Amino acid sequence: MAADLFEGFEARWIDGPDGRAFARIGGPEGAPPLLLLHGFPQTHACWHRIAPALSRNRRVVCLDLKGYGWSQAPAGDAGHAAYAKRTLACEVVAIMEGLGHVRFAVAGHDRGARVGYRLALDEPGRVERLALLDILPTLVQWQRLETAPDRFSHWRFLASPEAEAEIGRDPIAYYEELLRTWSGAGTLDPFEPRALHLYRQSWNEPSRIHAACEDYRAGATLDRQADADDLAAGRTIACPALILTGDRYLDQSVETALDAWRRTFAPGATGTVIPSGHFLAEENPDATLAALEAFFAV
């Protein structure tokens, strides 16, 4: 079923620093490498509508992040360091090096975008170009949550101690409601049934429910502090950055996502708004692909 979504891609298990990782890899060997990182609550399957086209001229790696999809989902630690974006970024570097890629381009959506920008800040020599899909910097997101706690309430809920037990009562219902709420259509219609099947496999597994919660707990603590430290030190993303934003998910009434990135970590960023809910690559693959193709073709 998954192979049908990525015709011509190979399935690969890669030994990472904290267990095995799963990826689908396609495109000419020796072509410029492009890493695609999915978000919550999805897997590498979220790229199925655009990865084949991107692989025509690139070596595309669609990776399941640690704790998601078919990659290892180890237990978190008391300080949430195992799922901090700094930790995940280091693991991504090791995985890509294992595939023979020392320097590469990155496109990330949601949580994957948070790994991507942390990687670009911590390891500026690794990332050639960076595309971030539908996120604000973690620090900015938490600042907004403090002024409007009812917005994006899943951030607080998933970081809470009781999240696993609450989700575990009916995980499929919980995650499907998130997809409906965050999609522009307000339904599951934008999602290919085979991709939904893969998402559900991951959602129904207790270790992966725990991993997703640890992801958000790290976001509330270590990730937020890392952003604050970098902002205070004046660190910015050195490579070209593209900010793609849907027009129906993020609150841009006070400040656009592009402006938020320009005043914090990506002063030279370019960007565009895609008519879409949160899931750009699945809801509007044509516009998302066109923007990514233009950016990575330079």
C-alpha positions in Angstrom: 0.0 0.0 0.0 2.7 2.5 0.9 4.8 1.6 -2.1 1.8 2.5 -4.3 2.0 6.0 -3.0 5.7 6.4 -4.0 6.0 4.6 -7.3 9.7 4.1 -8.1 10.9 4.9 -4.6 12.8 2.4 -2.6 12.0 1.5 1.1 15.1 1.9 3.3 15.8 1.2 6.9 18.7 3.3 8.3 20.4 2.8 11.6 20.3 6.1 13.5 21.7 7.2 16.8 18.6 6.3 18.7 17.3 3.3 16.7 16.3 2.5 13.2 14.7 5.0 10.9 12.5 4.4 7.9 12.6 6.4 4.7 11.4 6.2 1.1 14.1 7.3 -1.3 13.7 8.2 -5.0 15.4 10.1 -7.8 18.7 9.8 -9.6 21.6 8.7 -7.6 24.1 11.5 -7.5 21.4 14.2 -7.9 21.3 17.0 -5.3 19.7 15.6 -2.1 16.5 16.9 -0.8 15.2 15.8 2.6 11.4 16.0 3.2 10.3 16.0 6.9 6.6 15.5 7.8 4.7 17.0 10.6 2.3 16.0 13.4 0.2 13.8 13.3 1.4 12.4 10.0 4.2 10.3 8.5 6.4 10.4 5.4 3.2 9.6 3.4 2.2 13.2 3.6 4.6 14.0 0.7 3.1 11.4 -1.7 1.5 13.9 -4.0 4.6 16.0 -4.6 7.7 13.7 -3.9 7.6 11.9 -7.3 7.8 15.2 -9.2 10.5 16.6 -6.9 12.5 13.4 -7.5 12.8 14.0 -11.2 16.0 16.1 -10.7 16.8 15.4 -7.0 17.6 12.5 -4.7 14.5 12.8 -2.5 14.5 11.3 1.0 11.1 11.1 2.7 11.9 10.3 6.3 9.7 9.2 9.2 10.9 11.2 12.1 11.7 9.4 15.3 8.5 8.3 17.1 6.4 8.6 13.9 5.4 6.2 11.2 7.7 3.2 11.0 10.8 4.8 12.6 11.9 3.8 16.1 9.8 5.2 19.0 11.9 5.1 22.1 10.6 6.2 25.5 11.1 9.8 26.4 13.3 11.0 29.3 12.4 13.2 32.3 13.9 16.3 30.6 12.3 15.6 27.2 15.7 15.8 25.5 15.1 12.6 23.5 12.5 14.5 21.4 14.0 18.0 21.5 14.4 19.4 18.0 18.1 19.8 18.6 18.4 16.1 19.3 16.3 15.2 16.3 18.3 17.5 14.1 21.5 15.8 15.1 19.9 12.4 14.4 18.8 13.6 11.0 22.4 14.6 10.2 23.6 11.1 11.1 20.9 9.5 9.0 21.7 11.6 6.0 25.4 11.0 6.4 24.6 7.3 6.5 23.0 7.7 3.1 26.0 9.5 1.8 24.7 13.1 2.1 26.8 15.6 4.1 25.0 18.7 2.7 21.4 18.8 1.5 18.3 20.8 1.1 15.4 20.5 3.5 11.6 21.0 3.2 9.7 20.5 6.4 6.0 20.8 7.4 4.8 21.4 10.9 7.0 19.5 13.4 9.3 18.5 10.6 9.8 22.2 9.8 10.8 22.7 13.4 13.5 20.1 13.1 14.5 21.7 9.8 15.0 25.2 11.2 16.8 23.9 14.3 19.1 22.0 12.0 19.8 25.1 9.9 20.6 27.2 13.0 22.7 24.5 14.8 24.5 23.1 11.7 24.6 26.0 9.1 27.0 24.1 6.9 24.6 21.2 6.4 21.6 22.9 4.9 21.8 24.4 1.4 18.2 25.7 1.2 15.4 25.5 3.6 11.6 25.5 3.0 9.3 25.8 6.0 5.6 24.9 5.6 2.9 26.5 7.7 4.7 27.2 11.0 5.8 30.1 13.2 9.0 29.9 15.2 8.4 27.9 18.4 9.1 30.8 20.7 6.7 33.0 18.8 4.0 30.4 18.9 4.3 30.1 22.7 4.2 33.8 23.1 1.0 33.9 21.2 -0.4 31.1 23.3 0.2 33.1 26.4 -1.9 35.9 25.1 -4.6 33.7 23.6 -4.6 30.4 25.5 -7.7 29.0 23.7 -5.8 29.2 20.3 -3.9 26.0 19.3 -5.0 24.3 22.6 -3.4 21.0 21.4 0.0 22.5 22.2 -0.8 22.6 25.9 -2.8 19.4 25.9 -0.1 17.3 24.3 2.5 18.6 26.6 0.4 17.8 29.7 1.1 14.7 31.8 -2.3 13.2 31.2 -2.2 13.4 27.4 -1.3 9.8 26.6 -4.1 8.4 28.7 -6.7 10.8 27.3 -5.7 10.1 23.7 -5.4 6.4 24.4 -9.2 6.1 25.1 -9.9 6.5 21.3 -6.7 7.6 19.4 -8.2 7.3 15.9 -11.1 9.6 16.8 -8.7 12.1 18.4 -6.3 12.3 15.5 -8.9 12.3 12.8 -10.6 15.2 14.5 -7.3 17.2 14.3 -7.1 16.4 10.5 -10.6 17.6 10.0 -10.3 20.7 12.1 -7.0 21.8 10.5 -7.9 21.1 6.9 -9.5 23.8 4.8 -12.4 21.6 3.9 -13.1 20.6 7.5 -13.3 16.9 6.4 -11.0 14.0 5.7 -11.7 14.3 2.0 -8.3 15.9 1.2 -6.4 12.9 2.4 -5.8 9.9 0.2 -7.2 6.7 1.7 -3.9 4.9 1.5 -2.1 7.7 3.3 -4.8 7.8 6.0 -4.3 4.1 6.5 -0.6 4.7 7.2 -1.4 7.5 9.6 -3.9 5.4 11.5 -1.3 2.6 11.9 0.9 5.1 13.7 -1.8 6.7 15.7 -3.0 3.4 17.2 0.4 2.4 18.7 0.9 3.5 22.4 4.7 4.1 22.0 4.0 6.5 19.2 1.3 8.3 21.1 3.9 8.8 23.8 6.5 10.0 21.3 4.2 12.6 19.9 3.5 13.9 23.4 7.2 14.0 24.2 7.6 16.0 21.0 5.3 18.6 22.3 6.7 18.5 25.8 10.1 19.2 24.3 8.5 22.1 22.3 7.2 23.6 25.6 10.6 23.5 27.3 13.9 22.8 25.5 12.9 23.9 22.0 11.4 27.1 23.3 14.5 27.8 25.3 16.8 27.1 22.4 14.9 29.6 20.3 15.1 32.2 23.1 18.9 31.7 23.4 19.4 32.0 19.7 17.3 35.1 19.4 19.2 36.7 22.3 22.5 35.8 20.6 21.3 37.2 17.2 21.7 33.8 15.4 19.9 33.5 12.1 19.5 31.0 9.4 22.4 31.4 6.9 21.0 29.6 3.9 18.1 30.8 1.6 14.8 30.2 3.3 11.3 29.9 1.9 8.2 30.4 4.1 5.0 28.7 2.7 1.8 29.4 4.6 -1.7 28.2 4.1 -4.4 30.8 4.3 -6.8 29.0 6.7 -4.8 27.7 9.7 -2.2 30.1 11.2 -3.5 33.3 12.8 -1.9 36.1 10.7 -4.1 38.9 11.9 -1.4 40.5 14.0 1.7 39.5 12.0 2.2 37.3 9.0 4.2 34.2 9.2 6.8 35.6 6.8 7.1 38.8 9.0 7.5 36.6 12.1 10.4 34.7 10.5 12.0 37.8 9.1 12.1 39.5 12.5 13.5 36.4 14.2 15.6 33.7 12.5 15.2 34.3 8.8 15.6 38.0 7.9 16.2 37.3 4.3 13.4 34.8 3.8 11.0 34.9 0.9 7.5 33.5 1.1 4.1 33.0 -0.4 0.6 32.1 0.8 -0.9 28.9 -0.6 -4.7 28.5 -0.7 -5.0 25.7 1.7 -5.6 24.5 5.2 -2.7 23.3 7.3 -1.8 20.4 5.0 -0.4 22.2 2.0 1.3 19.3 0.2 -2.0 17.2 0.4 -4.6 19.9 0.1 -3.0 22.0 -2.7 -0.2 19.9 -4.1 0.0 21.8 -7.4 0.7 25.2 -5.8 3.0 23.7 -3.2 5.0 21.8 -5.8 5.3 24.9 -8.0 6.6 27.0 -5.1 9.1 24.3 -4.0 10.3 23.6 -7.5 11.0 27.2 -8.1 12.8 27.6 -4.8 15.0 24.4 -5.1 15.8 25.0 -8.8 18.0 27.9 -8.0 
